[in-house]
Amino acid sequence: MLKGASAKRMKILSKDKAQYYQIPSINRGHLTFTSFISKNGKILFLDSHIDRLLKGAEFLFPNVGWTSNHQKLKEHVLSEFKDESYFRLTLFDDSVHLERRQLDESSDSLKMTSAIKLKTPGMIPSFLKVSNYLESDLEIAKAKTLGFDDVMYFDKNGNVAEASSSNVFIVTKLNQIKTPPVSSMVLEGITRQKLITKLKAGGFNIVETAISKVELENAQEIWLTNSVKGIRNVSQFEHCSFKRNDSIFDQAIALFGRYGELV
């Protein structure tokens, strides 16, 4: 059990209410999901989220024919539209579950430390978003006891992979923007993809390449991107602090928006 979790009364679910949890594919962790938000009267990057989700569903459930359901899923989500909301769309077997709740605002600045566990290559492709966050939650719980908000994962070569649920960007002292390429260790994030496209169109020097821990520590800026929390600035990584005065981060926000709402 994670430390700091509030004590709650035990609930016994009826057979009908528990049916969702009894589905074999869910019991085995065979599901894919995507999370997105609504801002300024629109759902941000909905088509891109559905495209990636259907690609993942086709990978997990090739006999269903998920890729033909883009428009139906889009209409389903839009029928539940409410501004300033968080949405989570989950697919398992031939079924869909849509969750919507009020969007919680998050800080645009955070402190990070290194994760205890290294990222290793696996069989999950970069486009498949799955929902097992236990290990990351344990890493974050440990980091918070040390005064940090999130963790940075590295691979066996000492290169940056990703944060607990975000993609990573750095700005070098030459104002080059770097981000690790997608892989089985780095999720193909929608906000990551959209930000890269927008920054390139805006004339920024951005490249997808390996980033060592030394480069991270010597960076001028570190950012995280996440479709729900938007673009966030890392003010501290372990013992290294990063100033935000006249930052490229603020230029990116002015061009892209905190969440991509300006695209």
C-alpha positions, 0 to 999 in steps of 0.5 A, a space after each residue: 500500500 502506498 504511504 499517505 493513502 487515505 483510509 476508506 471503508 471497504 466496498 462489496 460490489 454486487 455481481 452486476 457492478 463487478 461485471 466490468 472487473 470480471 472480463 478476462 481481457 481486463 483481468 489480464 491487463 489486455 486493454 488500451 486507453 488514451 486521455 485527453 482534455 477539453 479547453 476553450 470549447 474544444 477537445 484537444 487533438 481528439 482525432 490524433 488520440 483516437 487514431 493512436 488508440 485504434 492502432 493500439 486496439 488493432 494490435 491487441 484485438 486484431 479480429 475486431 476491426 477497430 480501425 473502422 470505428 474512428 467516426 463512431 468513437 469520435 461521435 460518442 466522445 463528442 456526445 459527452 462533451 463538456 468544457 474544462 473536462 478530463 476524458 479517458 477512453 478505454 478499449 478492451 475486446 470489442 467494448 468501449 468505456 468513456 470516463 469524463 470528469 472535471 479537469 483538475 488544474 496542475 502546476 506548470 513547474 515541478 522538481 524531479 529526481 532519478 527513478 530507481 529502476 532503469 527502463 529496458 526495451 520490451 514488447 509493448 510498441 510506442 503507440 500502445 498506451 496501457 494502464 499499469 502505473 503501479 511501478 511508477 506510482 511507487 517511484 513517485 511515492 518514494 520521490 515525494 519523501 525526498 521532496 520531489 514531484 516526479 521521476 526521470 527514467 533512464 535506460 541501461 546506457 544512462 540515456 533519458 527515456 521518459 518521466 513517470 507519465 510524460 515525455 521529456 524535452 531539454 533545451 541546450 545552452 545553444 538553444 537546440 531543443 532535444 527529445 528522445 525518439 519514441 521506442 518501446 521505452 518511450 510513449 508516442 505522446 500526442 502532445 509531444 508530437 504536436 509540439 514538435 510539429 509546431 516548434 519546427 514550423 515556428 523555426 525552432 531547432 528541434 531534434 529527436 535524439 538520445 539525451 545523456 544524464 550529463 546533457 540533462 544536468 547541463 541543459 538550460 531548460 527541461 520540459 515535460 509534456 503530457 496530454 492532461 497536464 500540458 507542458 511543464 517546466 522542470 525547476 530542479 533535477 536532483 541537485 541542479 536548478 534551472 532558471 526560467 527568466 527569458 526562457 524558450 519554455 515561455 516562447 513555446 507556451 506563447 506559440 503552442 499554449 499550455 495544453 496545445 489550445 493555440 494549435 
